[in-house]
Amino acid sequence: MQPGQIAAENWAYPTGLLPRRWSDLNTLKALFYKKAESLGTDTGESGYSVTHAVLADTEPLYSRLATGVTSGYSARSYGDHNIARAQRLPVGSTTVKIVFEAQARLEQTTDCALSVGFTSVNSIEPLAELVQIFYNSTVGANWQSRSYQSAEEQTDLGVAVDTNYHIFHIEVASAAVTFYLDGTLKATHSTQIPQAGLPGYMYRAQAILVTNAAAAKYARYTYVAVWLE
């Protein structure tokens, strides 16, 4: 079995199709655009909304996160999507890494925060083990990468936040976590690796939007995918 063909029999969200090799992903992405759904659970503080399968004239179907109007309130969608199956690969299989990918955009860049990645908590700031690509207007004007095991490891990706769609791609292995933005490697973390990689990395995929002001904020995502290589 070749690297990239080991992919827990589980999933590529939201179609349920399974990419068997890296090269299959571009083909499958066209299918991702056909459906925009919850990651499993939608929640937030008072006044939030998470709306799915929204159609716009100039973009694919998308899901929309909207926060309430109180500073610190969030809107989020998350789900484990059977990540635990990573521990039930065929005998003799070697798990190389677990991969997270999402396409998302902010509708504004002021007084807000957006995070996508793996986490076990509903928070932009690290309170437990996680890997994420995030933006927080209180931190800086650029996208950031962050991993957390017993402490925080964070890197400024050097790319200014805007309101365009971007592809956020994270690969978690036993020796390092690598972060890609729009197909370009931007950061490698080798100190703070949750659970020292696989197996045992059973946290949920999550998209979370937070307002840092007394005003509603909005973000969109078109797909979220997780697979093993």
C-alpha positions, 0 to 999 in steps of 0.5 A, a space after each residue: 500500500 502506497 503512502 496516501 492510500 491509507 485513509 481511514 475508511 471514513 471520510 472526506 467531508 461533505 460528500 462522503 467520498 474518500 480521496 485515496 491519493 493526494 492527486 485525487 483531491 483536485 477532482 474531489 474538490 469540484 464535488 465539495 462545492 455541491 454541498 455546504 453543511 454543518 460540521 456536525 454541531 452548530 452552536 454559539 452565544 446569544 444571537 448567533 446563526 449558522 446557515 448552510 447551503 447558501 447560494 451566491 451568484 459569484 461563488 459556490 454553495 457556502 455555509 455562513 457563520 454569524 456572531 451575536 452583537 456582544 464582544 466575545 460572542 462566537 458562532 461555530 460549527 464542529 464535529 469529530 467525523 470519526 477521527 477516532 477511526 485513525 486507531 483502527 487501520 488495518 494490521 500492518 498499516 502505518 499512519 503517516 499523518 492526519 490532514 485538515 483542509 478548509 476553504 473559508 473567508 471573512 466578510 470583514 477584517 475589523 474587530 473579529 477572529 476566525 479559526 479553522 483546524 483541530 481542537 477539543 475546545 470552543 475557543 480561539 485562544 489555546 486552552 487545550 491541545 489544538 492545531 489551527 490557522 487563525 486570525 485575531 484582530 487583537 493579535 495582528 493583521 496577518 494569518 497565524 498558525 498555532 499548535 498547543 500541547 503543553 504550551 503555545 507555539 505560534 507563527 505569523 504566516 506573513 500573509 495579510 488577512 483580507 475578505 477573499 477565500 483562502 485554502 487552509 491546510 494543516 498536516 499533523 505527523 509525529 515529528 511536526 505540524 505543517 501549515 499551508 496557505 493557498 498551497 504554499 508551506 508557511 510554517 512548521 512546528 516541531 515542538 508543540 505537537 498534540 499527542 505527539 502525532 498519531 494515533 490518539 489524535 482524536 479532536 474535532 474539526 472546527 470553524 469558529 468566528 468571534 466578534 471582538 466588538 459590539 457588532 455582529 461579524 460574518 464568515 463563510 466556508 465552502 468545504 472542510 475535509 479531513 483524511 489520512 496519508 
